């Protein structure tokens, strides 16, 4: 058990430069003034533009699916549904700019990316609660991802 804790500390320290890029915009949404529907949609667009290609890269990384069960962990489709609920059309969702992420050369590299990706979920419920406290009219565009996340945990 001590080895796992030590490994997680090392992994956290090794990837900390990427943490703000992955979850900083969500924290900014609820901590810098009153969030707007547009700002929330922009956060979803940005997240979709990262999650969708990352999920594809993980799926196409040789040996990854035998090592990690990703059932219920992929979120890009849920984010797309939330964007549709917020009023984006299917063609707009389909043309969201996406990061270029190729399949990973090694499963270990994929696991590092997955760690940063999954680590960001630790704050989602707190951000969601604060977002709904300040902007309750977007609740219908937050429940799908949350329900999926809770079902997986």
DRENFILUM-993189 format. One record per residue (C-alpha): residue number from 1; residue in one letter; x, y, z. Coordinates in steps of 0.02 Angstrom, whole numbers, plus 50000, padded with zeros to 5 digits. Layout:
<rs>
{nr: NUM, rest: A, X: X, Y: Y, Z: Z}
...
</rs>
This chain:
<rs>
{nr: 1, rest: X, X: 50000, Y: 50000, Z: 50000}
{nr: 2, rest: X, X: 50144, Y: 50117, Z: 50040}
{nr: 3, rest: X, X: 50214, Y: 50089, Z: 49864}
{nr: 4, rest: X, X: 50049, Y: 50143, Z: 49785}
{nr: 5, rest: X, X: 50046, Y: 50302, Z: 49889}
{nr: 6, rest: X, X: 50225, Y: 50340, Z: 49842}
{nr: 7, rest: X, X: 50188, Y: 50307, Z: 49659}
{nr: 8, rest: X, X: 50037, Y: 50422, Z: 49662}
{nr: 9, rest: X, X: 50138, Y: 50561, Z: 49743}
{nr: 10, rest: X, X: 50275, Y: 50542, Z: 49610}
{nr: 11, rest: X, X: 50145, Y: 50538, Z: 49472}
{nr: 12, rest: X, X: 50059, Y: 50692, Z: 49541}
{nr: 13, rest: X, X: 50223, Y: 50787, Z: 49551}
{nr: 14, rest: X, X: 50277, Y: 50731, Z: 49378}
{nr: 15, rest: X, X: 50115, Y: 50788, Z: 49298}
{nr: 16, rest: X, X: 50076, Y: 50945, Z: 49398}
{nr: 17, rest: X, X: 50127, Y: 51060, Z: 49256}
{nr: 18, rest: X, X: 49976, Y: 50994, Z: 49160}
{nr: 19, rest: X, X: 49847, Y: 51007, Z: 49300}
{nr: 20, rest: X, X: 49805, Y: 51191, Z: 49277}
{nr: 21, rest: X, X: 49782, Y: 51167, Z: 49090}
{nr: 22, rest: X, X: 49659, Y: 51027, Z: 49118}
{nr: 23, rest: X, X: 49555, Y: 51092, Z: 49262}
{nr: 24, rest: X, X: 49603, Y: 51275, Z: 49284}
{nr: 25, rest: X, X: 49468, Y: 51341, Z: 49169}
{nr: 26, rest: X, X: 49335, Y: 51252, Z: 49272}
{nr: 27, rest: X, X: 49397, Y: 51329, Z: 49433}
{nr: 28, rest: X, X: 49407, Y: 51500, Z: 49350}
{nr: 29, rest: X, X: 49226, Y: 51480, Z: 49294}
{nr: 30, rest: X, X: 49159, Y: 51474, Z: 49471}
{nr: 31, rest: X, X: 49288, Y: 51578, Z: 49564}
{nr: 32, rest: X, X: 49313, Y: 51734, Z: 49457}
{nr: 33, rest: X, X: 49149, Y: 51827, Z: 49462}
{nr: 34, rest: X, X: 48978, Y: 51763, Z: 49417}
{nr: 35, rest: X, X: 48980, Y: 51626, Z: 49285}
{nr: 36, rest: X, X: 48874, Y: 51647, Z: 49129}
{nr: 37, rest: X, X: 48791, Y: 51519, Z: 49020}
{nr: 38, rest: X, X: 48911, Y: 51569, Z: 48880}
{nr: 39, rest: X, X: 49064, Y: 51546, Z: 48993}
{nr: 40, rest: X, X: 48999, Y: 51375, Z: 49045}
{nr: 41, rest: X, X: 48974, Y: 51327, Z: 48863}
{nr: 42, rest: X, X: 49151, Y: 51385, Z: 48823}
{nr: 43, rest: X, X: 49219, Y: 51273, Z: 48962}
{nr: 44, rest: X, X: 49123, Y: 51126, Z: 48891}
{nr: 45, rest: X, X: 49186, Y: 51164, Z: 48715}
{nr: 46, rest: X, X: 49365, Y: 51173, Z: 48777}
{nr: 47, rest: X, X: 49346, Y: 51012, Z: 48875}
{nr: 48, rest: X, X: 49266, Y: 50923, Z: 48728}
{nr: 49, rest: X, X: 49409, Y: 50981, Z: 48615}
{nr: 50, rest: X, X: 49529, Y: 50893, Z: 48733}
{nr: 51, rest: X, X: 49429, Y: 50743, Z: 48794}
{nr: 52, rest: X, X: 49370, Y: 50682, Z: 48625}
{nr: 53, rest: X, X: 49542, Y: 50661, Z: 48545}
{nr: 54, rest: X, X: 49618, Y: 50598, Z: 48709}
{nr: 55, rest: X, X: 49485, Y: 50463, Z: 48720}
{nr: 56, rest: X, X: 49519, Y: 50414, Z: 48539}
{nr: 57, rest: X, X: 49707, Y: 50408, Z: 48572}
{nr: 58, rest: X, X: 49678, Y: 50296, Z: 48723}
{nr: 59, rest: X, X: 49563, Y: 50181, Z: 48623}
{nr: 60, rest: X, X: 49695, Y: 50162, Z: 48487}
{nr: 61, rest: X, X: 49844, Y: 50137, Z: 48601}
{nr: 62, rest: X, X: 49901, Y: 49958, Z: 48582}
{nr: 63, rest: X, X: 49869, Y: 49855, Z: 48739}
{nr: 64, rest: X, X: 49782, Y: 49994, Z: 48836}
{nr: 65, rest: X, X: 49608, Y: 49919, Z: 48833}
{nr: 66, rest: X, X: 49674, Y: 49754, Z: 48901}
{nr: 67, rest: X, X: 49752, Y: 49845, Z: 49049}
{nr: 68, rest: X, X: 49618, Y: 49974, Z: 49094}
{nr: 69, rest: X, X: 49430, Y: 49953, Z: 49093}
{nr: 70, rest: X, X: 49367, Y: 50119, Z: 49027}
{nr: 71, rest: X, X: 49183, Y: 50072, Z: 49038}
{nr: 72, rest: X, X: 49092, Y: 50227, Z: 49098}
{nr: 73, rest: X, X: 49248, Y: 50336, Z: 49097}
{nr: 74, rest: X, X: 49235, Y: 50410, Z: 48924}
{nr: 75, rest: X, X: 49146, Y: 50578, Z: 48936}
{nr: 76, rest: X, X: 49158, Y: 50662, Z: 48766}
{nr: 77, rest: X, X: 48988, Y: 50596, Z: 48711}
{nr: 78, rest: X, X: 48909, Y: 50660, Z: 48872}
{nr: 79, rest: X, X: 48989, Y: 50830, Z: 48849}
{nr: 80, rest: X, X: 48922, Y: 50836, Z: 48671}
{nr: 81, rest: X, X: 48747, Y: 50799, Z: 48739}
{nr: 82, rest: X, X: 48765, Y: 50942, Z: 48864}
{nr: 83, rest: X, X: 48819, Y: 51059, Z: 48725}
{nr: 84, rest: X, X: 48667, Y: 51008, Z: 48623}
{nr: 85, rest: X, X: 48557, Y: 51042, Z: 48776}
{nr: 86, rest: X, X: 48635, Y: 51216, Z: 48789}
{nr: 87, rest: X, X: 48586, Y: 51254, Z: 48610}
{nr: 88, rest: X, X: 48732, Y: 51208, Z: 48499}
{nr: 89, rest: X, X: 48682, Y: 51117, Z: 48342}
{nr: 90, rest: X, X: 48753, Y: 50948, Z: 48292}
{nr: 91, rest: X, X: 48858, Y: 51027, Z: 48154}
{nr: 92, rest: X, X: 48930, Y: 51151, Z: 48279}
{nr: 93, rest: X, X: 48978, Y: 51012, Z: 48398}
{nr: 94, rest: X, X: 49055, Y: 50914, Z: 48254}
{nr: 95, rest: X, X: 49166, Y: 51062, Z: 48207}
{nr: 96, rest: X, X: 49232, Y: 51103, Z: 48380}
{nr: 97, rest: X, X: 49421, Y: 51124, Z: 48366}
{nr: 98, rest: X, X: 49512, Y: 50977, Z: 48442}
{nr: 99, rest: X, X: 49687, Y: 50949, Z: 48507}
{nr: 100, rest: X, X: 49795, Y: 50836, Z: 48401}
{nr: 101, rest: X, X: 49833, Y: 50684, Z: 48508}
{nr: 102, rest: X, X: 49901, Y: 50529, Z: 48422}
{nr: 103, rest: X, X: 49888, Y: 50356, Z: 48497}
{nr: 104, rest: X, X: 50023, Y: 50336, Z: 48627}
{nr: 105, rest: X, X: 50181, Y: 50239, Z: 48589}
{nr: 106, rest: X, X: 50175, Y: 50149, Z: 48756}
{nr: 107, rest: X, X: 50039, Y: 50104, Z: 48880}
{nr: 108, rest: X, X: 50140, Y: 50191, Z: 49017}
{nr: 109, rest: X, X: 50126, Y: 50356, Z: 48923}
{nr: 110, rest: X, X: 49939, Y: 50330, Z: 48902}
{nr: 111, rest: X, X: 49922, Y: 50297, Z: 49089}
{nr: 112, rest: X, X: 50008, Y: 50462, Z: 49128}
{nr: 113, rest: X, X: 49886, Y: 50556, Z: 49018}
{nr: 114, rest: X, X: 49741, Y: 50459, Z: 49094}
{nr: 115, rest: X, X: 49799, Y: 50507, Z: 49268}
{nr: 116, rest: X, X: 49793, Y: 50693, Z: 49228}
{nr: 117, rest: X, X: 49625, Y: 50670, Z: 49142}
{nr: 118, rest: X, X: 49548, Y: 50572, Z: 49286}
{nr: 119, rest: X, X: 49627, Y: 50682, Z: 49420}
{nr: 120, rest: X, X: 49525, Y: 50828, Z: 49354}
{nr: 121, rest: X, X: 49364, Y: 50736, Z: 49398}
{nr: 122, rest: X, X: 49401, Y: 50755, Z: 49583}
{nr: 123, rest: X, X: 49339, Y: 50934, Z: 49580}
{nr: 124, rest: X, X: 49192, Y: 50913, Z: 49460}
{nr: 125, rest: X, X: 49057, Y: 50892, Z: 49593}
{nr: 126, rest: X, X: 49119, Y: 51046, Z: 49687}
{nr: 127, rest: X, X: 49124, Y: 51149, Z: 49527}
{nr: 128, rest: X, X: 48952, Y: 51085, Z: 49477}
{nr: 129, rest: X, X: 48876, Y: 51131, Z: 49645}
{nr: 130, rest: X, X: 48950, Y: 51305, Z: 49638}
{nr: 131, rest: X, X: 48900, Y: 51328, Z: 49456}
{nr: 132, rest: X, X: 48720, Y: 51281, Z: 49495}
{nr: 133, rest: X, X: 48718, Y: 51393, Z: 49648}
{nr: 134, rest: X, X: 48766, Y: 51540, Z: 49538}
{nr: 135, rest: X, X: 48683, Y: 51486, Z: 49374}
{nr: 136, rest: X, X: 48540, Y: 51366, Z: 49414}
{nr: 137, rest: X, X: 48463, Y: 51372, Z: 49239}
{nr: 138, rest: X, X: 48598, Y: 51258, Z: 49166}
{nr: 139, rest: X, X: 48561, Y: 51109, Z: 49278}
{nr: 140, rest: X, X: 48484, Y: 51013, Z: 49133}
{nr: 141, rest: X, X: 48654, Y: 51022, Z: 49046}
{nr: 142, rest: X, X: 48755, Y: 50953, Z: 49193}
{nr: 143, rest: X, X: 48665, Y: 50798, Z: 49252}
{nr: 144, rest: X, X: 48714, Y: 50677, Z: 49115}
{nr: 145, rest: X, X: 48900, Y: 50687, Z: 49150}
{nr: 146, rest: X, X: 48873, Y: 50683, Z: 49337}
{nr: 147, rest: X, X: 48756, Y: 50533, Z: 49329}
{nr: 148, rest: X, X: 48881, Y: 50438, Z: 49222}
{nr: 149, rest: X, X: 49023, Y: 50486, Z: 49339}
{nr: 150, rest: X, X: 48927, Y: 50429, Z: 49494}
{nr: 151, rest: X, X: 48875, Y: 50265, Z: 49412}
{nr: 152, rest: X, X: 49057, Y: 50227, Z: 49373}
{nr: 153, rest: X, X: 49122, Y: 50265, Z: 49549}
</rs>
